Amino acid sequence: MALFLLLFATGCDRREMICSTPRECIDTHGELGLCLSMHCAFRDNRCPSGFRFDDSAGELAEICVSASDVPPDAGTPDAR
């Protein structure tokens, strides 16, 4: 039983979040991100595309988003 709990606990360091719309992707500063490949990505100027997958993105966590995956209007705020 102890081994099971140890394995279970080590596998739960991160929770993977699945999104279906960008409205589900809001960072800790209240900035809206992108929902790409069912995972949230947020602005990161260190990435060529300008976006990096969030640490909740499972296998994509902390990987720069490919420039070809970023929608053309991702950098333009919506008109209010």
C-alpha positions in Angstrom: 0.0 0.0 0.0 2.8 2.4 0.9 4.4 1.8 -2.5 1.1 2.6 -4.3 0.8 5.8 -2.4 4.4 6.8 -3.2 3.9 6.1 -6.9 0.6 7.9 -6.9 2.0 11.0 -5.1 5.0 11.3 -7.4 2.8 11.1 -10.5 0.7 14.0 -9.3 3.2 16.8 -9.3 1.4 18.7 -12.0 -2.3 18.7 -13.0 -2.9 18.7 -16.7 -5.6 21.2 -17.7 -7.6 20.8 -20.9 -9.2 23.8 -22.5 -11.7 24.2 -25.3 -11.7 28.0 -25.6 -9.3 30.9 -24.8 -11.6 32.1 -22.1 -10.4 29.2 -20.0 -6.8 30.4 -20.3 -6.3 33.3 -17.9 -2.9 33.7 -16.3 -2.1 34.9 -12.8 -2.0 38.5 -14.0 -5.5 38.3 -15.6 -4.1 38.1 -19.1 -6.0 36.0 -21.7 -4.0 33.3 -23.3 -4.5 31.0 -26.2 -6.1 27.5 -26.2 -4.0 25.4 -28.6 -4.0 21.6 -28.9 -6.5 21.7 -26.0 -3.9 23.4 -23.7 -3.3 26.9 -22.6 -0.4 29.0 -23.9 0.6 32.4 -22.7 2.7 35.3 -24.0 6.4 34.7 -23.6 8.8 37.0 -25.5 11.6 34.4 -25.2 9.7 32.2 -27.7 10.0 33.0 -31.5 6.2 32.7 -31.7 5.7 34.9 -28.7 3.8 32.1 -26.8 4.7 29.2 -24.5 2.5 26.4 -23.2 1.6 26.7 -19.6 3.1 24.3 -17.0 -0.4 22.7 -16.8 -0.1 21.5 -20.5 1.0 18.0 -19.8 3.7 16.8 -22.2 3.7 20.3 -23.9 4.4 22.1 -20.6 6.9 25.0 -20.9 7.5 24.3 -24.7 7.4 27.3 -27.1 4.4 27.2 -29.4 5.2 26.9 -33.0 4.7 30.1 -34.9 2.6 28.3 -37.4 0.2 27.3 -34.6 -0.5 30.9 -33.4 -3.6 32.4 -35.0 -2.8 35.5 -37.1 -4.8 37.8 -34.8 -3.4 36.4 -31.5 -1.5 39.6 -30.8 -4.3 42.0 -31.5 -6.6 42.7 -28.5 -10.3 42.3 -29.2 -12.3 45.5 -29.8 -14.5 46.4 -26.9 
